[in-house]
Amino acid sequence: MGLDTFATGLSREETYHGGYSIYGSFIEELISHAYDEKCREIYHRTYFDGFYKLTYIGPVTEDEIEYWNAHCNDDLDILIFHSDCDGKFSPVECRKIYNAIKDIQFHLDENSIYSQYMLEILSIFKKMFHHCARRRVNLYYR
């Protein structure tokens, strides 16, 4: 099982199709590069326990909520907190997300297969959100 994305005008090769754990890793990389490691830890601690064994650990504290809100971008949070198994992004949401991610660069180990895959996924997501914003079509998660 995993996440499949699609949008009118994009081929299968131009969209993301992958496992939930890889998608979760991508979101964590996005958080650490767009925000910081503390935000990544808040996200990770809240939703994961161990190596991608999904376990709800508990609610975030008021201090963590304040920290997140002070350091994070509401437009990027649309993507971060979207369901990873179904739903859609409107063209307006796609524009907001694209503008939030277009300048993000992952600085990862060039010799790592994991790093290369994360860079590829980031590229796919930038292209998908740009396409949907520009063409005014929805992006679907299934």
C-alpha positions in Angstrom: 0.0 0.0 0.0 1.1 3.5 -0.6 0.2 6.9 -1.9 -0.7 7.6 -5.5 -1.1 11.1 -6.9 -2.7 12.3 -10.1 -3.9 15.4 -11.9 -5.4 16.2 -15.2 -2.6 16.8 -17.8 0.1 14.9 -15.9 1.3 11.4 -16.9 2.0 8.7 -14.3 5.7 9.3 -14.6 5.2 13.0 -13.7 3.3 12.2 -10.4 4.3 10.6 -7.1 3.6 6.9 -6.5 5.3 5.4 -3.4 5.0 3.9 0.0 3.7 5.7 3.0 7.0 5.4 4.9 8.9 7.1 2.0 6.3 9.8 1.8 6.6 10.3 5.6 10.4 10.5 5.2 9.9 13.1 2.5 7.6 15.2 4.7 10.2 15.1 7.5 13.0 16.2 5.2 10.7 19.0 4.0 10.1 20.1 7.5 13.8 20.0 8.5 14.8 22.0 5.4 11.9 24.5 5.4 11.7 25.0 9.1 14.2 23.4 11.5 15.2 20.2 13.3 13.1 21.1 16.3 10.0 21.3 14.2 10.9 18.0 12.6 11.3 16.5 16.1 7.9 17.9 17.1 6.3 16.3 14.0 8.2 13.0 14.4 7.7 12.6 18.1 4.0 13.3 17.8 3.3 10.8 15.0 6.0 8.2 15.0 7.6 5.9 17.5 10.7 4.0 16.2 11.4 3.3 12.6 8.1 4.3 11.0 6.0 2.3 13.2 2.9 4.5 13.3 2.1 5.1 17.0 0.3 8.1 18.4 2.5 9.2 21.3 0.4 12.0 22.6 -0.6 15.6 22.0 1.9 18.3 21.5 2.4 20.7 24.4 1.4 24.3 24.4 5.0 25.3 24.1 5.5 23.1 21.0 2.4 24.5 19.4 3.7 28.1 20.0 7.1 27.1 18.7 5.6 25.5 15.5 3.3 28.5 14.9 6.2 31.0 15.3 8.5 29.1 12.9 6.2 27.6 10.3 4.5 28.6 7.1 0.7 28.1 7.0 0.8 27.5 3.3 3.4 24.7 3.6 1.4 23.2 6.6 -1.4 22.5 4.1 0.8 19.8 2.6 2.4 18.7 5.9 -0.9 18.0 7.6 -2.9 16.7 4.6 -4.0 13.1 4.8 -1.4 10.9 3.2 -4.0 8.4 1.9 -6.7 10.3 0.1 -8.1 13.7 -0.6 -7.3 16.6 -3.0 -5.6 19.9 -3.2 -7.5 22.7 -5.0 -5.6 24.9 -7.5 -5.5 27.7 -4.9 -3.9 25.3 -2.3 -1.5 24.1 -5.0 -0.3 27.7 -5.7 0.2 28.3 -2.0 2.1 25.0 -1.5 4.2 25.6 -4.7 5.2 29.1 -3.6 6.2 27.6 -0.2 8.4 24.8 -1.7 9.7 26.3 -4.9 12.9 27.6 -3.3 13.5 24.7 -1.0 16.7 22.8 -1.7 17.6 19.6 0.0 21.3 19.5 1.0 21.8 15.7 1.4 24.6 13.2 0.8 25.0 13.0 -3.0 26.3 9.4 -2.7 23.3 8.1 -0.8 20.5 6.4 -2.7 18.1 7.7 0.0 19.2 11.2 -0.6 18.9 10.9 -4.4 15.3 9.5 -4.0 14.4 12.4 -1.6 15.7 14.9 -4.2 13.7 13.2 -6.9 10.5 13.3 -4.8 11.0 17.0 -4.1 11.4 17.7 -7.8 8.2 15.7 -8.6 6.2 17.6 -5.9 7.4 21.0 -7.1 6.4 20.1 -10.7 3.0 18.7 -9.6 2.0 21.7 -7.5 3.3 24.1 -10.1 1.3 22.3 -12.9 -1.9 22.2 -10.9 -1.6 25.9 -9.9 -0.8 27.0 -13.4 -3.4 24.8 -15.1 -6.0 25.3 -12.4 -6.6 21.7 -11.8 -6.9 19.6 -8.6 -4.2 17.4 -7.4 -5.6 14.1 -6.0 -4.2 11.7 -3.4 -5.4 8.1 -3.5 
